[in-house]
Amino acid sequence: MEFKQVLSYFLTGAALLSVTTTALAAEHPVDVQTGAWYQPAVEYVLENNLMDITQEDTFTPDNAVTRQAVADAIYRDAQRQGLEPDISVGKGMMQLHDYAQLEESYLPGLAYCFNAGILTGDNKGYLHATETITREEFAAVLARYDQILLNRAAAETTGRPVNVTEFANWYEAEAEMRAFTDYNTISAWARESVTACLADNLLHGNADGTFAPQAQVTRAELAQILYHFSRKA
């Protein structure tokens, strides 16, 4: 065999090894420890293209997520769920005061969540897409998206929309929320959403008895929620 052929085979093998190594790094980020509570969720979201690695081989599970990152992940999950997301940019969205600042790569997810009423602007007309999301804001987003999934499932059975307050454990979930030691810090507008998330096992309180409504949501927590939706389907 000629030297050039040997060299060609060697280089081809090295290239394949490089691709394989990169793929493995993406599926098993170096900062996700084996046995971590979020490991299965991170592996799931990466394998299903619901979230991306943040650098060449890391996931940064403890980093806070932005509102646009949450919208992007929910949009990807909606596609996985077999929904037909409306990603058209209508007049209402274009009238947002910070519309011009929205990043193009996140626009489909933001458009879907805006059109579906999952992620809305504030009373001053700002979407605040690049800002981090709090736990009570996250609860509102999750409750709205969960409602869409529940309604689709109900359409195939009862034929009528689901009212989350009809959950059999609604009052137990409401009592659980009121028992949080920081209950009074949960915004009034978020309390029904928090109750809905507790009732449908989407969110939980902390070990210290708090809900921490103003705490930031991390990438690991977002991955865990997406993993949970996969097991609900």
PyMOL commands that set and color helices and strands:
alter all, ss='L'
color gray80, all
select helices_A, chain A and resi 3-27+39-47+67-80+91-94+99-101+104-115+135-155+164-166+170-178+183-185+188-199+219-232
alter helices_A, ss='H'
color red, helices_A
deselect
rebuild
show_as cartoon
